Amino acid sequence: MTGPTHDDVSGVRRAPRASVAETSEGAQELATRTRTPPAELRREAGAVLRIPEGGVVDTGDIDLERPTDETMIINMGPQHPSTHGVLRLMLELDGETVLRTKPVIGYLHTGMEKTAEELTYVQGGTNVTRMDYLSPLSNELVFSMATEALLGVELPPRSTWIRMLMAELQRISSHLMWMATNGMDLGSTSMMIYGFREREMILAFFEKTTGLRMNHNYIRPGGVAADLPDGWEDDVDVICETILRRTYEYDELLTGQPIFRERMEGVGSISAEEAIALSVTGPILRSTGVPWDLRRSMPYLEYDKLDFDVIVGTFGDNFDRYAIRLNEIRESIKLVRQIAERMPPGDYRVQDRKVTPPPRARIDESMEALIHHFKIFTEGFRVPEGEVYVAIESPRGEIGCYLVSDGTSKPYRLHIRGPSFVNLQAVPALLRGGLIADAVAIISSVDPVMGEVDR
């Protein structure tokens, strides 16, 4: 209970102090060992992970009898710096060693999935684009593909290749942001400056193409909002040439740097069995040696027509995750160049009056076109009844869209399988047994985006 207000020795009236109960997050809190059942201690250590094909996680070193007065529970976060968003971690420490970790989420909750039920499919892109704000085009792409699967429309080839071009540039942009922030987390202010510098080139191209640097609403059901701008080939060529050259400068700056390697090699390791059991995807899973990339494993768009390598690691540690993202930038540059060479001519969106508004120029000439435009953007278009799940490879792993239609112009249900949300499950396994000094580097290697976690 809150105590009464009182005066301090100076006579100044002070506000009442909040009790512990008022600031508690309930079941999300990490309880002390005396208040934590043995089964939960084992679960937090990974003893009950469902590992396929008879694999077993060794839990013999879990100390269930450790006296509670030898450990300490502290909060890390939920301030934005170092936790890559408003993420709160509760850590049980034995000296400087992390014994248990509990991620506490929900501080950024926006209710986007529920909001989607009150928006038409035309408006839905403006909602989902804000989830993973470092990769908004991936959000738009998976939502649009799910809607198109229910509509049963076939896209013109040019719109498909434009989507791939923008998605790969977005992957480069996202990994550059990770390179920048991971460098800062490890004390490399130079990498922070360089990462933002190169990312700025891509954001400038996005602004030229979509009108916005982020949250574009560019990829829409039926195609894309506008064709590529004049001179886009030259812009893309400069981006590829510049960023590829500078990745080798990053290599020289970081890869062989002794302090960087000490902070990365052998830190935050996870096995392939644990990663699969925890359903993590993206660079975290590939760092364990599992070559799972949906662009290759379950091809979508026209990725099966392109030549690229799936980058994998060996040890599942911070260094592997760093090396994978650095090399994925190079692979995406290779993909962008192939896409630019093979970009077909034609329409950038499907020519179906039920889905696509009329050309802007027609609105000034035709009353029917004006009415058509008005109805598309006020009432939307109806989607046949059904349900579908579509997944693509975002920079953070598998992002999936589960969409249910009841035959109206608004989704009956939308659920997003956010890779950042699922990958956070790995944080306790990655931190366990490590040092508190390594916690920031490990969180950075997970690359969580809290807008997607708390959607």
Sequence and secondary structure as in RCSB ss.txt:
>XXXX:A:sequence
MTGPTHDDVSGVRRAPRASVAETSEGAQELATRTRTPPAELRREAGAVLRIPEGGVVDTGDIDLERPTDETMIIN
MGPQHPSTHGVLRLMLELDGETVLRTKPVIGYLHTGMEKTAEELTYVQGGTNVTRMDYLSPLSNELVFSMATEAL
LGVELPPRSTWIRMLMAELQRISSHLMWMATNGMDLGSTSMMIYGFREREMILAFFEKTTGLRMNHNYIRPGGVA
ADLPDGWEDDVDVICETILRRTYEYDELLTGQPIFRERMEGVGSISAEEAIALSVTGPILRSTGVPWDLRRSMPY
LEYDKLDFDVIVGTFGDNFDRYAIRLNEIRESIKLVRQIAERMPPGDYRVQDRKVTPPPRARIDESMEALIHHFK
IFTEGFRVPEGEVYVAIESPRGEIGCYLVSDGTSKPYRLHIRGPSFVNLQAVPALLRGGLIADAVAIISSVDPVM
GEVDR
>XXXX:A:secstr
     EE TT  EE     HHHH  GGGS   GGGS HHHHHHHHTTT   STT     TT  TT  GGG EEEE
E SSSTTTTSS EEEEEEETTEEEEEEEE  TT   HHHHGGGS HHHHHHHHTTSSTTSHHHHHHHHHHHHHHH
HT    HHHHHHHHHHHHHHHHHHHHHHHHHHHHHTT HHHHHHHHHHHHHHHHHHHHHHS SSS   EETTEES
S   TTHHHHHHHHHHHHHHHHHHHIIIIIT HHHHHHHTTSS   HHHHHHTT  THHHHTTT    HHHHS  
TTGGGS       SS SHHHHHHHHHHHHHHHHHHHHHHHHH   S SB   TTTS   HHHHTT HHHHHHHHH
HHHT     SEEEEEEEEETTEEEEEEEEE SSSSEEEEEEE HHHHHGGGHHHHHTTSBGGGHHHHHHHH   H
HHHT 
